Amino acid sequence: MSLVCVAGLAWPMANLHAETVAPPADADSVSNAAIDKAVDQGISFLKSRGQDDQGAFSPQTGAAVTALCVRAILQNRPKAIDDPAIVKALEFIESKVQSDGGIYATGSRYRNYETSIAVGALIKANRDDRYDSQLARAEAFLKGLQWDEGEGATPEDAAYGGAGYGRHKRPDLSNTSFLIEALKELGNDADDEAIQKALKFVTRTQNLEGQGNDTEHASAVGDGGFYYTPAAGGESQAGQNPGGGLRSYGSMTYAGLKSMIYAGLTADDPRVIAAMEFLRNHYSLETNPGMGAAGLYYYYHTFAKALDAAGIKILDDAEGTPHVWRSELAKTLIDAQQSDGSWVNAENDRWMEGDRQLVTAYALLALSYCKDQP
């Protein structure tokens, strides 16, 4: 099969289009101006109705949703750094910096999640290196949380290299993907020891036999997709098939793809090829494949970030239909925006997707990847 280079990666020509290939003539096009309008309305909602007097967005989540909102605003509008809403939100995040270097609410069981998300916000706001010290300490804290020899784990353990919330005493792919992204944004390259340890965990969450996956579930499904965790006996939020295999689903497969790219895997790696095959076979913007409406906006955000990281402009589905994903995702999100400028998952509030601040941040982050690229 011939290959085409996209953003430095070699992708199978039958599956993906090159950067130079024009979009299909009948593709629905969403203008950058329309995206900007939706973004402005979303930001206006967050600033006028989503933020409390302390500067926080959904403060019951500790630093997490506030940091997501800050990142969403600054990723779309970098000049908003001096906006009073951003200044107050950053002060709230700073109030969650702990003596151990983590950035989380006192007593939180979600320290990796909160800190990883906060790192992304502080990097966006790090004008004049004002957050260099906090970011360096956060990096050390995150690496210290990782399941490795320090926790008594060995490379043979299914939990090795992962990160988790803490409540369930085992790591998961969602938290591990947040960890990898935070480490990458902190300047660690793909060869960083912590990122390569995390890659071991990511590989074990894929329904693909071999290629480093030595778990009991490796061959049970075999569709190349990803599930939640192989640790502590394994778990998929999409459930099990009749044979006990852990079902793959969309959001975790995009999280897995993104993590593999950040960890240095290229498009000719069998793990990446298998992941892309799953994503082509289950291309959807109507559902989170395998999960229905559950986690839909987390899915949209991860979908956009992963395809952007892979340098993909047009993706063919299983029937060979080409999808200009940026336009399709932008239209989906603009059509779903509420009259007050917010977004909310009206069909399924699992994983806090009934929270307009969180879901609006996800939507704004996804839209930041949807503009026509130069």
KAPE-V725518 format. One record per backbone hydrogen bond with DSSP energy under -0.5 kcal/mol. NH is the residue of the N-H (numbers start at 0). CO is the residue of the C=O. Records with the same first field share a line. If there is no record, write none. Layout:
BEGIN
NH = CO, CO
END
This chain:
BEGIN
3 = 10
5 = 8
8 = 5
10 = 3, 8
12 = 1
14 = 11
15 = 11
16 = 313
20 = 17
26 = 23
30 = 28
34 = 30
35 = 31
36 = 32
37 = 33
38 = 34
39 = 35
40 = 36
41 = 37
42 = 38
43 = 39
44 = 40
45 = 41
46 = 42
47 = 43
48 = 44
49 = 44, 45
50 = 45
51 = 55
54 = 51
57 = 49
60 = 57
61 = 58
63 = 60
66 = 62
67 = 63
68 = 64
69 = 65
70 = 66
71 = 67
72 = 68
73 = 69
74 = 70
75 = 71
76 = 72
79 = 76
80 = 77
81 = 78
82 = 79
85 = 82
86 = 82
87 = 83
88 = 84
89 = 85
90 = 86
91 = 87
92 = 88
93 = 89
94 = 90
95 = 92
96 = 93
97 = 101
100 = 97
103 = 95, 101
107 = 104
110 = 164
113 = 109
114 = 110
115 = 111
116 = 112
117 = 113
118 = 114
119 = 115
120 = 116
121 = 117
122 = 118
123 = 119
124 = 120
125 = 122
126 = 124
128 = 125
129 = 126
131 = 128
134 = 130
135 = 131
136 = 132
137 = 133
138 = 134
139 = 135
140 = 136
141 = 137
142 = 138
143 = 139
144 = 140, 141
145 = 141
146 = 161
147 = 145
150 = 147
151 = 148
152 = 147
156 = 153
159 = 156
160 = 146
161 = 158
162 = 171
166 = 108
168 = 165
171 = 162
172 = 227
175 = 171
176 = 172
177 = 173
178 = 174
179 = 175
180 = 176
181 = 177
182 = 178
183 = 179
184 = 180
185 = 181
186 = 183
187 = 182
191 = 188
195 = 191
196 = 192
197 = 193
198 = 194
199 = 195
200 = 196
201 = 197
202 = 198
203 = 199
204 = 200, 201
205 = 202
206 = 224
207 = 205
209 = 212
212 = 209
213 = 211
217 = 214
219 = 216
220 = 216
223 = 206
225 = 248
226 = 204
228 = 234
232 = 229
233 = 230
234 = 228
238 = 235
240 = 244
243 = 240
246 = 238, 244
248 = 225
249 = 288
252 = 248
253 = 249
254 = 250
255 = 251
256 = 252
257 = 253
258 = 254
259 = 255
260 = 256
261 = 257
262 = 258
263 = 260
264 = 259
268 = 265
271 = 268
272 = 268
273 = 269
274 = 270
275 = 271
276 = 272
277 = 273
278 = 274
279 = 275
280 = 276
281 = 277
282 = 279
287 = 291
288 = 286
290 = 287
291 = 287
293 = 290
295 = 292
298 = 294
299 = 295
300 = 296
301 = 297
302 = 298
303 = 299
304 = 300
305 = 301
306 = 302
307 = 303
308 = 304
309 = 305
310 = 307
311 = 306
314 = 322
315 = 14
316 = 320
317 = 279
319 = 316
322 = 314
323 = 321
324 = 312, 322
326 = 323
327 = 323
328 = 324
329 = 325
330 = 326
331 = 327
332 = 328
333 = 329
334 = 330
335 = 331
336 = 332, 333
337 = 341
340 = 337
342 = 355
344 = 352
345 = 343
351 = 348
352 = 349
353 = 348
354 = 351
355 = 353
358 = 354
359 = 355
360 = 356
361 = 357
362 = 358
363 = 359
364 = 360
365 = 361
366 = 362
367 = 363
368 = 365
369 = 366
END
